[in-house]
Amino acid sequence: MHYTALKNSKQFFDVYRKFFNQTGQKVTVADVGSQDVNGSLKSTMPAEFEYVGIDFVPGKGVDVVIDDPYKLPFSDESFDVVLSSSCFEHSEMFWLVFLEIMRVLKPGGIFYLNVPSNGSFHRWPVDCWRFYPDSGNALVAWAKRNGINAALLESYTSVQELDIWNDYVGVFIKNENYISKYPRRILDNKTDFTNGIVYGNTNFLNFTEPTEDMRQRK
């Protein structure tokens, strides 16, 4: 896992963790694509949260091995948070995974997604996709088409640090009616990003058409 993927996850927990600790109940977190390859999102998560790592192959950081990559072996509304980083680009049909994630989230649960927006071809075992600024809105439209009242709380593209990757980051809520549970956003204080979207704002923050690679070549 590259540097910015871990940094982005830490920033997510720094902002959102406080909104889960108000009831005193344990916070359940599922990580889809959890195998520890040069790092794991678990290292960025609050220690008091209950973590389950999920992957389709056994390995370090994997608690549950799934046979079908499009079926999560959990009951409806099982988790407060679902994470997935550097995984959706390797899923041939990531939109099916997204629906499964929505299914296992509690009504007020949130999904943190980190996917490359650019970068080299890297098969694990395949490499199919990259995400652009409108990708999160497209996933919300897909959820609503399937009867799920999801919403995009925020999204952005992170800048390169120490490597070649720009990451698309999206934070989704399963049920838009629970928006008030999360009054803060990562982008309230973050400045090193492009093409940010915040729920309720129709304009991009730090809008740019050229990617960071394109700007560097110029």
ROVO-620152 format. One line per 2 residues: their letters; for each residue x negated, y, z of C-alpha. Coordinates in Angstrom, 1 decimal. Each point is the difference from the previous one (the first is absolute). Example, Ala and Ser with C-alpha at 12.3 -4.5 7.8 and 13.67 -1.06 7.14 Angstrom:
as> -12.3:-4.5:7.8 ~ -1.4:3.4:-0.7
//
This chain:
mh> 0.0:0.0:0.0 ~ -1.4:3.3:-1.0
yt> -0.7:3.0:2.2 ~ 3.0:2.2:-0.9
al> 2.5:-2.8:0.4 ~ -1.1:-0.3:3.7
kn> 0.0:3.7:0.4 ~ 3.5:0.4:-1.4
sk> 1.3:-2.7:2.3 ~ -1.5:1.7:3.0
qf> 1.6:3.3:-0.9 ~ 3.4:-1.8:-0.4
fd> -0.2:-1.4:3.5 ~ -1.3:3.2:1.5
vy> 3.2:1.7:-1.2 ~ 2.7:-2.6:0.3
rk> -1.0:-2.1:3.0 ~ 1.6:2.3:2.5
ff> 3.4:-0.4:-1.5 ~ 0.0:-3.7:0.8
nq> -1.0:0.1:3.6 ~ 3.1:1.9:1.3
tg> 2.1:-3.1:0.9 ~ -2.6:-1.9:1.9
qk> 0.6:-3.1:-2.0 ~ -2.8:-1.7:-1.9
vt> -0.7:1.2:-3.5 ~ -0.2:-2.7:-2.7
va> -2.3:0.5:-3.0 ~ -0.3:-2.3:-3.1
dv> -2.9:0.5:-2.4 ~ 0.7:-1.4:-3.5
gs> -3.3:-1.0:-1.6 ~ -1.9:0.0:3.2
qd> -3.1:-2.1:-0.8 ~ -3.0:1.8:1.5
vn> -2.3:0.8:-3.0 ~ -2.5:2.5:1.3
gs> 2.5:1.4:2.4 ~ 3.6:-0.3:1.2
lk> 2.8:2.4:0.8 ~ 0.3:-1.7:3.3
st> -3.0:1.9:1.1 ~ 1.8:3.3:-0.5
mp> 3.2:-1.0:1.9 ~ 0.8:0.8:3.6
ae> -1.1:-2.8:2.3 ~ 3.4:-0.2:1.7
fe> 1.8:-0.8:-3.3 ~ 0.8:-3.7:-0.8
yv> -1.7:-0.9:-3.3 ~ 0.7:-2.8:-2.5
gi> -2.3:-0.4:-3.0 ~ 1.6:-1.5:-3.1
df> -1.7:-1.3:-3.2 ~ 0.3:-2.8:-2.6
vp> -3.4:-1.4:0.8 ~ -1.5:-0.9:3.4
gk> -2.9:2.1:1.3 ~ -1.2:2.5:2.6
gv> 2.9:2.2:1.1 ~ 2.7:-2.3:-1.3
dv> 2.6:-1.2:2.6 ~ 2.6:-1.2:-2.5
vi> -0.7:-1.6:-3.3 ~ 2.9:0.2:-2.5
dd> 0.7:-2.4:-2.8 ~ 2.1:2.4:-2.0
py> -1.5:3.5:-0.4 ~ 3.5:1.4:-0.5
kl> 1.6:-1.5:3.1 ~ -0.9:1.1:3.6
pf> 0.8:-2.8:2.6 ~ 1.6:2.4:2.5
sd> 3.6:0.8:0.9 ~ 1.7:3.2:-1.0
es> -1.0:3.1:2.0 ~ -3.0:-1.6:1.7
fd> -2.6:2.8:-0.1 ~ -0.3:3.6:1.0
vv> -2.9:0.6:-2.5 ~ -1.2:-1.8:-3.1
ls> -3.4:0.8:-1.5 ~ -1.5:-0.9:-3.3
ss> -3.3:1.3:-1.3 ~ -1.9:-0.9:-3.1
cf> 2.5:-2.7:-0.7 ~ 2.8:1.2:-2.3
eh> -2.4:0.4:-2.9 ~ -0.6:-3.8:0.2
se> 3.7:-0.9:0.0 ~ 1.4:-0.8:-3.4
mf> 3.5:1.1:1.2 ~ -0.6:2.3:2.9
wl> 3.6:1.3:-0.2 ~ 1.2:-3.3:1.3
vf> -2.5:0.2:2.9 ~ 1.4:3.5:0.7
le> 3.5:-1.3:0.4 ~ -1.2:-2.8:2.4
im> -1.8:2.7:2.1 ~ 3.2:2.0:0.1
rv> 1.9:-3.1:1.1 ~ -2.2:-0.8:3.0
lk> -0.3:3.6:1.2 ~ 2.3:1.2:2.8
pg> 2.5:2.6:-1.1 ~ -2.2:2.8:1.2
gi> -3.2:-1.7:-1.0 ~ -2.6:1.4:-2.3
fy> -2.3:-1.4:-2.7 ~ -3.5:1.2:-0.5
ln> -1.4:-0.6:-3.5 ~ -3.5:0.6:-1.2
vp> -0.7:-0.9:-3.7 ~ -2.8:1.1:-2.3
sn> 0.8:2.9:-2.4 ~ -3.1:-0.7:-2.0
gs> -3.1:-2.2:0.2 ~ -1.8:-2.9:-1.5
fh> 1.7:-3.3:-1.2 ~ -0.2:-2.4:3.0
rw> 1.8:-3.3:-0.2 ~ 1.3:-1.5:3.3
pv> 1.1:-2.2:-1.7 ~ 1.5:2.5:-2.5
dc> -0.1:3.8:-0.2 ~ 3.2:1.3:-1.6
wr> 0.9:3.5:1.1 ~ -1.0:3.6:1.1
fy> 2.4:2.4:1.6 ~ 0.6:3.6:-1.0
pd> 1.8:2.9:1.9 ~ 3.5:-1.0:-1.1
sg> -0.4:-3.7:1.0 ~ 1.5:0.4:3.5
na> 3.1:1.7:-1.4 ~ 0.4:-2.8:-2.5
lv> -0.2:-2.6:2.9 ~ 2.7:1.9:1.8
aw> 2.2:0.0:-3.1 ~ -0.5:-3.8:-0.2
ak> 0.9:-0.4:3.6 ~ 3.2:2.0:-0.4
rn> 0.9:-2.0:-3.1 ~ -0.2:-3.1:2.2
gi> 2.3:1.5:2.7 ~ -2.8:1.2:2.4
na> 0.3:3.6:1.2 ~ -3.8:0.6:0.0
al> -1.8:3.3:-0.2 ~ -3.6:1.2:-0.5
le> -1.2:1.9:3.0 ~ -3.2:1.1:-1.7
sy> -2.6:-1.0:-2.5 ~ -3.3:1.3:-1.4
ts> -3.1:-0.9:-1.9 ~ -3.1:0.0:2.1
vq> -3.4:1.3:-1.2 ~ -3.1:-2.1:-0.6
el> -2.4:-0.5:2.9 ~ -3.1:-2.2:-0.1
di> 1.4:-2.0:-3.0 ~ 2.0:0.2:-3.2
wn> 3.5:-0.4:1.3 ~ 2.9:2.4:0.2
dy> 2.8:-1.6:2.0 ~ 3.8:0.6:-0.4
vg> 1.5:0.1:3.5 ~ 3.8:-0.2:0.6
vf> 2.0:-0.2:3.3 ~ 3.5:-1.3:-0.5
ik> 2.9:-0.4:2.4 ~ 2.5:-2.8:-0.4
ne> 3.1:2.0:0.8 ~ 0.1:3.7:-0.8
ny> 2.5:0.6:2.9 ~ -2.9:-0.5:2.4
is> -2.2:2.9:-1.4 ~ 0.3:2.0:3.1
ky> -1.9:-2.7:1.9 ~ -3.2:1.2:-1.7
pr> -0.3:3.8:0.2 ~ -3.7:0.2:-1.0
ri> -1.9:-0.8:-3.1 ~ -3.7:-0.8:-0.9
ld> 0.1:2.8:-2.5 ~ 1.0:2.6:2.7
nk> -3.8:0.4:0.7 ~ -1.8:-2.0:-2.7
td> -1.7:2.1:-2.7 ~ -2.2:-2.5:-2.0
ft> 2.7:-1.4:-2.3 ~ 1.7:0.7:-3.3
ng> 3.6:-0.4:-1.3 ~ 1.6:-0.2:3.5
iv> 3.7:-0.6:0.4 ~ 1.9:0.7:3.3
yg> 3.6:-1.0:0.6 ~ 2.3:3.0:-0.6
nt> -2.5:1.9:-2.2 ~ 0.5:-0.2:-3.8
nf> -3.4:1.4:-0.8 ~ -3.3:-1.8:-0.1
ln> -2.6:1.1:2.6 ~ -3.5:0.6:-1.5
ft> 1.4:-0.9:-3.5 ~ -2.5:-1.0:-2.7
ep> 0.4:-1.7:-3.3 ~ -3.6:-1.2:-0.5
te> -1.2:-2.8:2.3 ~ -3.1:0.6:2.1
dm> -2.1:-2.1:-2.5 ~ 1.2:2.2:-2.8
rq> -0.9:3.2:1.9 ~ -3.4:-1.4:0.8
rk> -0.7:-0.7:-3.6 ~ 0.8:3.5:-1.0
//
